[in-house]
Amino acid sequence: MAIIIDKKHNTFTLHTKNSTYQMKVDKYGVLLHCYYGEKTDNTDKSLLYYQADRGFSGNIYEAAKSDRTYSLDSFTQEYSGFGIGDYRITALRAQNADGSQATELRYTGYDIQKGKYTIDELPMVYADDTQSETLVIYLQDVYTGLEVSLYYGILEQLDIITRTVKITNKGKSDITLQKAASCHIDWEYGDFDLISFYGKHSMEQNIQRTKIHHGIQSIGSVRGISSHQYNPFVMLCESSTNETMGSCYGFSFVYSGEFSIEIEKDQIDRTRFICGIHSDNFKWTLHNNDMLWLPEVIMTHSQYGTGSVSRNLHKVIREHICRGIWKNKRRPILINSWEATYFDFTGETLINIAKEAAQLGIELFVMDDGWFGKRQDDNTGLGDWFANEKKLGCTLKELSKRIIAQGIQFGIWIEPEGISEDSDLYRTHPEWAVQIPQRKPCLSRNQLILDFSIKDVQDYIIQTISDLIKDASISYIKWDFNRAICDKFSSLLPPEKQGEFSHRYILGLYRVLEELTTKFPEVLFESCGGGGARFDTGMLYYTPQIWGSDNTDAIERLSIQYGASFGYPISAMGTHVSAVPNHQTGRITPFSTRACIAMSGTFGYELDIAKLTNEQKQQIKKQIAAFQKYYVLIQYGDYYRISTPLEGTCTVWEFVNEDGTEALVNAVYHHVQANAATVRAKVYGLNDTQFYQLSLNEYFTEQCPEKQLPYGFRSGEVISGAALRQVGFVIPSAVIDFQAWQIYIKQCEI
């Protein structure tokens, strides 16, 4: 059983395949956190904890005269309230009808449900009754009637526990939430590091590992989106933890809006973790019987390092977040027009690109920005989602027919949440733009944001995009979002509810995406936020892939995709082969290297095919053939980070199938070195007692004849899985800058 109730000790113990989570209701009705970590028994772990009288840490009234060691300020709690003697960061802060901000939660009961809970209006992990169980624990403030329901979804075989909270006002007076976290955990002991992922536009997902010190550390976003700057995914691990060894926790916030992740190490070295909607732009009033669901947090733990945590998250996202026919259907290899043409194109230009692409085996042509309204640059036209027929020379329907006639699918770029002041839509509905009355708005790219908290706006976008899809036989939509939100104000919300705007905006976005993806299940939606500004698990519930970054430089993408791999599967990453010199960095890299790196994602092209030589066009055919050959292994195999792009001379990563019968190892050298030391790769996930043969992807062998290959690659040689794991093999050396290799490993009989 995944959920064990011990009524003698009042403990709730949750088990997954390799981890255990435990809570306890104490004699005063406080819900304490006892344990989360390596799988263990059902023993009450709180019996091993030490209590002491901590100076200036007060005692709850019931215990004050009999036990001065009892203080909420020094106990490990499961969900903490503000203003009642716990001076650390807290999960819940509310203003009561009398103006006070005290919330004192006590246990009132529990419920066990078969299957996974569901959440109204929000993305979430889904699972059927055979894959999951749910525990609900009910807490209430007896003074105000505020009820807090803590939900725990257990996916036992995947080592996943999900968390969400439902808050209900059971009292007669209004209560205003000022902070409401989805996940709260206290550790009684532990020496932890925080691994987080920071960045900026065109350089997202930089990994940062810092010691958790005394005081408060936090990351988050108040930009209306999950942001380029900080990703809503973190790891906590022991200081000695690496890729393959050591205790590690992963936390992924299933939300695309403003968030906060806080960690505090307190006066007695206990660590508190809190994750939820950012409180800076949040204020939510609950009237009698009103309720609010909070976004979900996915949690996982492993004793086998960061790599194991990543693979747990990859699997749950691929199988229990992504939905629809594109969850497992092979996605088309595409070419995007952006870096080929930018805004300078005609319909004939696009048709010629599509024709060339189809002849090379590319399956989907995507028309990027500049096809609608009066759009000639990024200053005008957003909101006017009708074709610029003068520019295209035909209607959108006619253009799509001509492109599809080339033997290739047709897709478009849109930015439905944006609106330009110079647009017909703005002139008709200025009240739909997010801006504060009587103030000049802050512009970014000379554009504003449509207020998705307004139902009329949501309905308009749903209808407009539906008409586009039906009229033009659209197979793919790239849904972009190219600015952060400020001047947060909704024309339809009263003053006292303006603090609800940011969350209502995201709920509106989710409603639009749910309607469209349900209505058009055959259309492949890809999310984009100027690259990685919305690279989060919430968006993957609606769009099974996300454009990783507007930076298409292959070598920069090594570190961007490396960082993203800690929390997100390869199948979620939009990746393209672009032209050289690269448009962002000016770097020149081999065509084969650009393909190798782009293959570790959804794979496509973003360049002007007309400028390629015949030899390069033949290479595209070979690249596509290689990607198709290894598609299942790349998209659904277990992912291992063998070496990092942040140090050393070579980045190495691996895909291995579930039964360990085949693997694909990719390697990219950072530069050529004279008399270079060898680069050795240990291969994980194979069967120790089985035997394997190694071979190079023939597309990558042109720079290295067989006679120059290291031992183990030559035909007929057989190596055990144990040897490949324990000793590894030598990656062929680099003979040119940024040399790439792709090594295929296949189980064989001897």
Buried (B, 14 or more C-beta within 10 A) or exposed (E): EBBBBBEEBBBBBBBBEBBBBBBBBBEBBBBBBBBBBEEEEBBBBBEEBEEEEBEEBBBBEEBEEEBBBBBBBBBBBBBBBBBBBBBBBBBBBBBBEEEEBBBBBBBBEBEEBEBBBBBEEBBBBBBEEEBBBBBBBBBBBEEBBBBBBBBBBBBBEBBBBBBBBBBBBBBEEBBBBBBBBBBBBBBBEBEBBBBBBBBEBBBBBBBBEEEBEEEBBBBBBBBBBBBBBBBBBBBBBBEEBEBBBBBBBBBBBBBBBBBBBBBBBBBEEBBBBBBBBBBBBBBBBBEEEBEBBBBBBBBBBBBBBBBBBBBBBBBBBBBBBBBBEBEBEEBBBBBBBBBBBBBEBBBEBBBBBBBBBBBBBBBBBBBBBBBBBBBEEBBBBBBBBBBBEEBBBBBBBBBBBBBBEBEBBBBBBBBBBBBBBBBBBBEEBEBBBBBBEEEEBEBBBBBBBBBBBBEEBBEBBBEBBBEBBEBBBBBBBBBBBBBBBBBBBBBBBEEEBBBBBBBBBBBBBBBBBBBBBEEBEEBBBBBBBBBBBBBBBBBBBBBBBBBBBBBBBBBBBBBBBBBBBBBBBBBBBBBBBBBBEBBBBEBEBBBBBBBBBBBBBBBBBBBBBEEBEEEEEEBBBBBBBBBEEBBBBBBBBBBBBBBBBEEEBBBBBBBBBEEBBBBBBBBBBBEBEEEEEEBBBBBBBBBEEBBBBBBBBEBBBEBBEEEEBBEBBEEEEEBBBBBBBEBBBBBBBBEBBBBBBBBBBEBEEE
